[in-house]
Amino acid sequence: MIKAPPRVAETKLIVRTAKGTLLRVPATLAYTGGRIEFLKSPYALKDEIKAMKGSRWHGYVEGDGRKIWSVDDCPRNRFQLGFLQGEDVYAWFDRDLVRHDYDRPLMEHQKHLADSGLTYHYQLWAAEMGVGKTLAAQEVIERSGIKWVFWVGPKSSLPNIEREFRKWNMDRSIRVEMLTYEGLVRWVDEHKPGDPIPQMLICDESSKLKTPTSQRSTGAQRLADMIRETYGFDGYVIEMSGTPSPKSPLDWWSQCEIAWPGFLREGSTKALERRLAFMVDAQYDSGVFKKRIGWKDNENKCAICGELRDSGYHKDGDACEEDCEDAHPFEPSFNEVAYMYERLKGLVVIKHKKDCLSLPDKRYRKIHCKPNASTLRVAQALAQSAVNTITGLTLLRELSDGFQYREVEDGKTKCPHCDGKRQVEEWFDPTDEDRTFAAIDMLDQQLVGRLEKRLVDCPRCGGSGEVVKHKRIVREVPCPKTSALKALLEENEEVGRIVIFAGFTGSVDRVKGICHKEKWDVVRCDGRGFEVTTHEGDIVTDADALDYWADTASNARVAFVAHPESGGMSLTLVEARMAVYWSNSFKPEYRTQSEDRIHRKGMDENLGCQIVDLIHLPTDERVLEVIQANRKLELMTMGDFRDALTT
């Protein structure tokens, strides 16, 4: 096949001089092989090019050596080039909001969300839990005139979305396909060029898309790009999340890229990290790499070292002695994390619950459960014997929850290494038969040429074709959280509803057992799905789990027992006034989301809402500290500085 010649374009690009003056300078671009090559470009444009997706300096490419930059030829880079050429690429998002009249009883903030979706089509709704994103999205679906929509969300959330659609009489003529994120990946992988695609994509709980290299994110990106390519501004891509950046400000990047590639100047999370964080060179075995030492989230941090004025080696600071060699003048930094709020305007609509709803504040409460001497000895032994920090923390969190996982033998199973055939192939050197190889892919071809192959007994099963099968069991140990939970169940008997979150499957099962003993029915929601059981242990099969929970007249006492990752998103559990955390996970998103299952419109405002943490071992407190630190950064990127300072 003859390679097509590159398309060369002469243009002018806008650059900023050292004095801040904007100039239009000539540039020559070549479009070839999925790349855009800057055959001629001003040096002042280097940083702009480096920030683009797939930027590469050809001077280091073996066999090339041209002193030029190139970038991926993709929608985000074309968007950025349009900006550098002086085009008003943000014009679509700078238009005046088109107001609509609604028949349903939407609140003002819901009307604003729906108006934004209907006006701009490509949006990220960073609206906190409980403000009514689902109803606003339903209005967008119906008023858009589109007849084929993909609604994508976590598996546990989809039944509740369908209940909401029934409640608000969704137009049945519209084909709304409910998909999990895994289902979306399969659909995109199986899609063939020329096959029809939906005109609207709604991604619920879009924080699931925060990792750009994950299958979920790449699948959503591919479909969103196809919608833009096929329908242009008549297409719709709307992402919704109450916790858009649960772990770090970098979590915004992938979600913004799916909504509109190039809206953020930086071409990767690494490029965004270089802007938002203080970076230093760190020496590793494989070389020198950049390491993040902190976020640019406070003007009182030094732009040079990232330390606060009084804690760094500043010539005018308390921490520096007169003869300190590393001393430097304090130079105030710019709060890039807070500025993200301004940079996202137009693409992102932010709604804080406190600005939208008049709900009573959540009341937080900690119950400290004193560990006994035996538990402390076991904790110390686990910490000392753990092979690494993560394993140690996990074992201590299990112990704090009152159990330990154990692996026990459970018969035999077919050997996975030899597939039960008892023998495997082995490569060996005839000149030295003790020199053997299981694979030859990475070997020198000269060596491979003299190797021979033979069958040997499988080293995994010893030639038996079978290996021992193990299963995980839960060994429960005494835990003071049990008595604390019993007291809380008694405290909520009159209400008849309580929500309990636990961070392990073993914890969920233990809590379920406690509730049954205290004569409470249980709706369980975790990785195994929904299950409803009476306090006698009978499984209920003739009622939907969420309907069973909501039926307060027929079911007197029901506990919703869930893992935060499964039952903490997209559910409405306002029948309860208390959410209890038997334990948390290190994923702040699920804590923030799960708290608001009971704190939302429809709750009993007279009873209010309590969030209770059961604290046993110090690991419980440590997990809470991590959650609070990450929530502070997220609030700052969403423009809520007051709460960021107090969270």
URJOJO-V357992 format. One record per backbone hydrogen bond with DSSP energy under -1.0 kcal/mol. NH is the residue of the N-H (numbers start at 1). CO is the residue of the C=O. If there is no record, write none. Layout:
BEGIN
NH	CO
NH	CO
END
This chain:
BEGIN
7	31
9	29
11	27
13	25
14	84
15	23
17	21
20	17
23	15
25	13
27	11
28	40
29	9
30	37
31	7
32	35
35	32
36	71
37	30
38	69
39	28
39	37
40	28
45	42
46	43
49	45
50	46
51	47
52	49
55	52
56	70
58	68
60	57
61	58
64	61
65	58
65	61
68	66
70	56
71	36
72	53
73	34
74	72
78	74
79	75
80	76
81	77
82	78
83	79
84	80
85	81
86	83
87	82
89	87
91	88
94	90
106	104
111	107
112	108
113	109
114	110
115	111
116	112
117	113
118	114
119	115
120	116
121	117
122	120
123	237
124	347
125	239
126	349
127	125
128	351
131	128
136	132
137	133
138	134
139	135
140	136
141	137
142	138
143	139
144	140
149	175
150	200
151	177
152	202
153	179
157	154
158	154
161	157
162	158
163	159
164	160
165	161
166	162
167	163
168	164
169	166
170	165
174	171
175	147
176	174
177	149
179	151
184	180
185	181
186	182
187	183
188	184
189	185
190	186
195	192
199	148
201	236
202	150
203	238
204	152
206	240
208	205
209	206
210	207
214	211
218	214
219	215
220	216
221	217
222	218
223	219
224	220
225	221
226	222
227	223
228	224
229	225
230	226
231	227
232	228
234	231
235	232
236	199
237	121
238	201
239	123
240	203
241	125
251	248
252	249
253	250
256	252
257	253
258	254
259	255
260	256
263	260
267	51
272	268
273	269
274	270
276	272
277	273
278	294
280	291
282	289
284	287
287	284
289	282
291	280
293	278
296	276
297	295
301	298
302	307
303	331
306	302
309	300
311	308
312	308
314	312
315	328
317	314
324	321
328	313
333	301
336	334
337	296
339	335
341	338
343	339
344	340
345	342
347	344
348	344
349	124
351	126
355	352
356	353
357	353
359	357
363	609
365	611
367	613
369	615
376	372
377	373
378	374
379	375
380	376
381	377
382	378
383	379
384	380
385	381
386	382
392	388
393	389
394	390
395	391
396	392
397	393
398	394
399	395
400	396
401	397
402	399
403	398
404	475
406	473
408	471
410	469
413	467
415	465
419	415
421	418
424	456
426	454
427	437
428	452
429	435
432	429
435	432
436	434
437	427
443	440
448	444
449	445
450	447
451	448
452	428
454	426
456	424
458	422
462	458
467	413
469	411
471	408
473	406
475	404
477	402
482	479
484	480
485	481
486	482
487	483
488	484
489	485
490	486
491	487
492	488
493	490
496	492
498	558
499	578
500	560
501	580
502	562
508	504
509	505
510	506
511	507
512	508
513	509
514	510
515	511
516	512
517	513
518	514
519	516
520	515
521	557
522	533
523	559
524	531
525	561
526	529
529	526
531	524
533	522
534	538
537	534
540	532
548	544
549	545
550	546
551	547
552	550
555	551
558	496
559	521
560	498
561	523
562	500
563	525
566	563
567	563
573	597
576	573
579	610
580	499
581	612
582	501
583	501
590	587
592	588
593	589
594	590
595	591
597	594
603	600
605	603
608	604
610	577
611	363
612	579
613	365
614	581
615	367
620	617
622	618
623	619
624	620
625	621
626	622
627	623
628	624
629	625
630	626
631	627
632	628
633	629
634	630
635	631
636	632
637	633
638	634
639	636
640	635
644	640
645	641
647	643
END
